[in-house]
Amino acid sequence: MKRMNGKTAIVTGAAKGMGLCHARMLAAEGASVALTDIDSEGGEAAVRDIGGATKFYRHDVSSAESWDLLVQQVEKDFGPVSVLVNNAGIGYPVPVEKLDEAQYRRFFEINELGCFLGIKAVLDSMRNARSGSIVNISSACGIQALDETIAYTATKFAVRGMTKAAALDLAKYNIRVNSVHPALTRTDMCRPETVGDLLDSVPLRRIGEPEEVSSVVLFLASDESSYCTGAEFVVDGGFTAGH
């Protein structure tokens, strides 16, 4: 039997990159998967590529109204939500002296507020399903800071803390909440030729593949991780272990 049979999953930021990889792996293991993104063209193409019990929903993670509508639609199409992967996020280097308030607020709205709104939105659905798994995609920058990432690092540390607090609150409903912390992972924003000297700080001396992160997401979404909650799972080639 496949590991995700009978489960309905929402994956945000799923039109491409790691989100698409998470969605593909969950669907391959039997889940019904709702892929969400603001990129409608990419999201529809992703659904055609994956096939099976998948559907794309245009969705803004920074909007509570968008979250509520999304959960209503997913419940109608697939049934109660049992898995949420809060993957949507933005990240780019900006030194503190050049970061303005509007930029900082945008990091907060997508990376941090988006996770909180997602947790709130799926709560009733997961309680109706009598169990749930929420996987928040943080970052190695949620474990240790890098220069020129004050907004990104702040939001990713917040996701790590939010995960632990939510895990304590939701354990009584049999809802588990964990965070995943990738470092340099091959996506459109991160390629071996663009990471420069950062790769020298990775003990395994290579960039990670999206599938290596998605495998951890799949484990946390499945019943195999039934005794894991409030924890951070680092997928970084040793980046945060020390040099």
Order of alpha helices (4+ residues) and beta strands (2+ residues): beta-alpha-beta-alpha-beta-alpha-beta-alpha-alpha-beta-alpha-beta-alpha-beta
